[in-house]
Amino acid sequence: MLRAAGVGFGDEVVVPAFGNVEVAEAVTRTGALPVFADIDPVTYCLDPDAVDAAVTARTAAVVVVHRFGRRADLARLCRLAELRHLLVLDQSEREVPYDDVAQRRQRAAYLDTRLRGVQVPDEGDGHCYQQYVVRVPGNGRPDRDAFARTLRGRGVDCRVPVKTPVHRLPEFRRCVALPETELAAEQTLALPVDAALTKRDMQRIVSACNSLGGLLQPAF
């Protein structure tokens, strides 16, 4: 995709650090340099203002990755790209069948109204809930990880969506300020909303999460 678009040695490509390392690896394979920009805290996709701040004279492209079933602000990113003479490369998520999306949204709505002590995801336009990602407040990663361990012990199949931002990996380590990316990596947790879940499964998820309210008191 990048080579076909003419990206190569000496170019810079703006990419998110909150997500899979494969995007940054694809950039380096062309001889270009991945430049990390921060995310929007609601969509977990690239923040157009952060992208604008990351652009230099060597920037050739922006790789847009949609996260968890929420779409990036492509309209703003494309306007920015037009002004700055950049390519926008859109990496879409795997599509979920329509019937599954409807059932995921139904389960997400159930969790939205019943979960306590965690920050539920913003519904947004067209959210198809590839993953139902909440934020666990408190002391960041220690509380989130303890919360996740306890849920798993109670039979809830939760997972940390991004354990380490790409700019913190040894091969891509950058001294760059990405506060929203760092906070999301410390707080986010994906809860199950698969179409196969029964009402009893959903009740168990709510009961397990809400019983942990004492763990979620923020540190002062």
RAJO-V361644 format. One record per backbone hydrogen bond with DSSP energy under -0.5 kcal/mol. CO is the residue of the C=O (numbers start at 1). NH is the residue of the N-H. Records with the same first field share a line. If there is no record, write none. Layout:
BEGIN
CO: NH ; NH
END
This chain:
BEGIN
1: 5
2: 7
3: 6
8: 11
11: 33
12: 60 ; 61
13: 35
14: 63
15: 37
17: 19 ; 166
20: 23
21: 25
22: 26
23: 27
24: 28
25: 29
26: 30
27: 30 ; 32
28: 31
31: 10
32: 34
33: 13
35: 15
37: 17
38: 47
40: 44
45: 40
46: 48
47: 51
48: 52
49: 53
50: 54
51: 54 ; 55
52: 55
56: 59
58: 12
60: 87
61: 14
62: 64 ; 89
63: 65
64: 91
67: 70
68: 130 ; 131
69: 128
70: 67
72: 74
73: 77
74: 78
75: 79
76: 80
77: 81
78: 82
79: 83
80: 84
81: 85 ; 86
87: 62 ; 89
88: 90
89: 64 ; 91
90: 92
91: 66
97: 101
98: 102
99: 103
100: 104
101: 105
102: 106
103: 107
104: 108
105: 109
106: 110
107: 111
108: 112
109: 113
110: 114
111: 114 ; 115
118: 120
119: 135
124: 126 ; 127
131: 133
132: 134 ; 191
134: 189
135: 119 ; 137
139: 142
140: 144
141: 145
142: 146
143: 147
144: 148
145: 149
146: 150
147: 151
148: 152
149: 153
150: 154
151: 154 ; 156
152: 155
155: 157
156: 158
159: 161 ; 190
165: 168
166: 169
167: 174
169: 172
170: 173
174: 176
176: 178
178: 182
179: 183
180: 184
181: 185
182: 186
183: 187
184: 188
187: 136
189: 134 ; 191
190: 159
191: 132
194: 197
198: 202
199: 203
200: 204
201: 205
202: 206
203: 207
204: 208
205: 209
206: 210
207: 211
209: 212
210: 213
212: 215
213: 216
214: 217
END
